[in-house]
Amino acid sequence: GECVIEGGKTQLKILSASASVSIHGFTFKEATKSAVIVTAPSEQSFCYTTFDSNDGARGSAIRGAKGTELFISQSSFVRNGAKLGTVFSEGKVEAVDSAFEDNFSTIVSEF
């Protein structure tokens, strides 16, 4: 079966610095405020996870606080829109074997 979380504002908040969570095989879809927010320094893994059509100011799919370490593997980011990126973190991000397609940012810089 599929594990789909659809609609609403933020769909998952990881609040504790002592929480190390591994998300496997979920789809986060159509969140109106960052689908996943990590609020404390911690290590989080996202594997075989899909983020589809989410919206948010800082990270439409994932937003990480200062000191977070995000590991993303074999995941898909499709049609997500944000002011500052599909994945936004004030910590470390490592993404491997993952697809980013048709995502967009609403802030355009002039250089």
C-alpha positions as CSV (number, residue, x, y, z in Angstrom):
1,G,0.0,0.0,0.0
2,E,0.9,3.6,-0.3
3,C,1.5,5.9,2.6
4,V,0.3,9.3,1.5
5,I,-0.2,12.4,3.6
6,E,-2.2,14.9,1.6
7,G,-3.3,18.5,2.2
8,G,-3.2,20.8,5.2
9,K,-0.4,23.1,6.4
10,T,2.7,21.4,7.7
11,Q,2.3,17.6,7.6
12,L,5.1,16.5,9.9
13,K,7.0,18.4,12.6
14,I,10.1,16.9,14.3
15,L,10.5,19.0,17.5
16,S,13.1,17.2,19.6
17,A,16.9,17.4,19.3
18,S,17.1,13.8,20.6
19,A,14.8,12.5,17.9
20,S,16.5,10.9,14.9
21,V,13.8,9.9,12.5
22,S,14.0,7.9,9.3
23,I,11.2,8.4,6.8
24,H,10.8,5.6,4.3
25,G,8.3,5.3,1.5
26,F,5.9,8.2,2.3
27,T,4.4,10.7,0.0
28,F,3.9,14.2,1.3
29,K,1.5,16.0,-1.1
30,E,-0.1,19.5,-1.3
31,A,1.0,20.9,2.0
32,T,0.4,24.7,2.1
33,K,3.3,25.3,4.5
34,S,6.6,23.3,4.4
35,A,5.6,19.6,4.3
36,V,8.2,18.6,6.9
37,I,9.8,20.9,9.4
38,V,12.7,20.0,11.7
39,T,12.9,22.6,14.5
40,A,15.9,21.3,16.5
41,P,19.4,20.3,15.8
42,S,19.2,16.6,14.9
43,E,19.9,14.0,12.2
44,Q,17.0,13.0,9.8
45,S,16.8,10.6,6.9
46,F,14.4,10.6,4.0
47,C,14.6,7.5,1.7
48,Y,12.2,6.5,-1.1
49,T,10.1,9.5,-0.2
50,T,8.1,11.7,-2.6
51,F,7.3,15.4,-2.1
52,D,4.7,16.5,-4.6
53,S,3.0,19.9,-5.1
54,N,3.9,21.4,-1.7
55,D,4.2,25.1,-1.0
56,G,6.2,27.0,1.6
57,A,8.2,30.2,2.2
58,R,11.5,28.5,3.2
59,G,11.5,24.9,1.9
60,S,8.3,23.7,0.3
61,A,9.2,20.1,0.9
62,I,11.7,20.1,3.9
63,R,12.7,22.9,6.2
64,G,15.6,22.3,8.6
65,A,16.7,24.5,11.6
66,K,20.2,25.5,12.4
67,G,22.3,22.4,13.2
68,T,20.1,19.9,11.4
69,E,21.7,17.2,9.3
70,L,19.4,16.0,6.5
71,F,20.2,12.9,4.4
72,I,18.0,12.3,1.4
73,S,18.3,9.2,-0.8
74,Q,16.3,7.8,-3.7
75,S,13.6,10.4,-3.2
76,S,11.6,12.6,-5.6
77,F,10.7,16.3,-5.4
78,V,8.1,17.2,-8.0
79,R,6.1,20.5,-8.6
80,N,7.0,22.1,-5.3
81,G,7.0,25.9,-5.0
82,A,8.7,28.1,-2.4
83,K,10.1,31.5,-2.0
84,L,13.5,30.0,-0.9
85,G,13.8,26.5,-2.3
86,T,12.4,23.1,-2.3
87,V,14.7,22.0,0.5
88,F,15.8,24.8,2.9
89,S,18.1,24.1,5.8
90,E,20.3,26.2,8.1
91,G,22.3,23.0,8.6
92,K,23.8,20.3,6.4
93,V,22.0,18.6,3.5
94,E,23.2,15.5,1.5
95,A,21.0,14.4,-1.4
96,V,22.0,11.3,-3.4
97,D,20.2,9.4,-6.2
98,S,17.2,11.7,-5.9
99,A,15.2,13.5,-8.6
100,F,14.2,17.2,-8.6
101,E,11.7,18.0,-11.3
102,D,9.5,21.0,-12.1
103,N,10.2,22.7,-8.7
104,F,10.2,26.5,-8.7
105,S,11.1,29.5,-6.6
106,T,9.1,32.7,-6.4
107,I,12.0,35.0,-5.5
108,V,14.1,36.1,-8.5
109,S,17.5,37.8,-7.9
110,E,19.0,40.3,-10.2
111,F,22.7,40.2,-10.6
